[in-house]
Amino acid sequence: MTASVETPSIEAVNQTTVQGAEHVVPLRHWWRWAFSAIAVFLLAQLVWTFFSNPQWRWPVFAEYFFNEAVLRGLWLTLWLTAVSAVIGFTLGGVLALARLSGSALLNSFAWGFIWFFRSVPLVVQLVIWFNLGYLFPTLGIGWPFTYDFWLVEFDTVRLLSSTVAAILGLSLHQAAYSAEIIRGGLLSVDQGQLEAAKALGIPRRRRFFRIVLPQAARAILPNAFNEVIGLLKGTSVVFIVALPELFYTVQVIYNRNQQVVPLLLVAAVWYTIFTTVLSIAQYYIERRFAQGSVRELPPTPLQRLRRAFGSRRGALTQSANESS
């Protein structure tokens, strides 16, 4: 005789599954809730001081936020950042290629440039460039090892104004750091792809701009934007050469009216605004270059808001239809 095996019905299996699911205990993150509560408390305290402490002097802040002198200083800050970033990253790209070249001379020169400009503080570089006329009253181009015949000759004091000294200092300082960022991004590309491109007979220029650079940009962009943001705030150092950028302008104003805190807030808010703009640009540019590395791009914050409002609106419409 064969024993008959009774197969449980679908209802019994579902009931057993439901009964087992009733015993599942969700994981509780007590420390996460505790730290979140502390963070909310500290943020509330900070916001409260902004509105309750009269020493912030918000009317003075509002008076000088769009002041003409402050806006001129802001424009000079943005202009210095843009020019220095373009020159610095262009020169940094050349230095990075020199570091990766097979020429020992180019490699040594690029290494020495990066070593020197990363070793000397930016403030010291600015002061040296601004006072270069003390060492060399005239600058020119002529025959080597001769001082009595110049093809082209310039007056150093007139040539190196405070603006030129600031651009030189910021650009050369930035080039030393951007060279290593670009070199690291180029080295992050898989060498097997380059070998395959060479085997297919793809020209070197096309290999670099169509294969290497798009992939290296994923590693370069985060650090590059970080350097640009640091350069934007680093322009405040050029006050040492009496260049009227944002921070120097704010200093001049609060030295006259003694409203130190409100004027510093003006500078801090302007720096924060443009730092936020750069951070948003970084997010979307990185998202653009990430298209080939992920199957599906994550939604942007704007798309998440639209989905949240869309789902909320759909739920309200469905509940209204059911009630009617």
Buried (B, 14 or more C-beta within 10 A) or exposed (E): EEEEEEEEEEEEEEEEEEEEEEEEEEEEEEEEEEEEEEEEEEEEEEEEEEEEEEEBBBEBBEEBBEBEBBBBBBEBBBBBBEBBBEBBBEBBBBBBBBBBEEEEEBBEBBBEBBEEBEEBEBBEBBBBBBBBBEEEEEBEEEEEEEEEEBEEEBEBEEEBEBBBBBBBBBBBBBBBBBBBBBBBBBEEBEEEEBEEBEEEEBEEEEBBEEBBBEBBBBBBBEBBBBBBBEBBBBBBBBBBBEBBBBBBBBBBBBEEEEBBBBBBBBBEEBBEEBBEEBEEEBEEBBEEBBEEEEEEEEEEEEEEEEEEEEEEEEEEEEEEEEEE
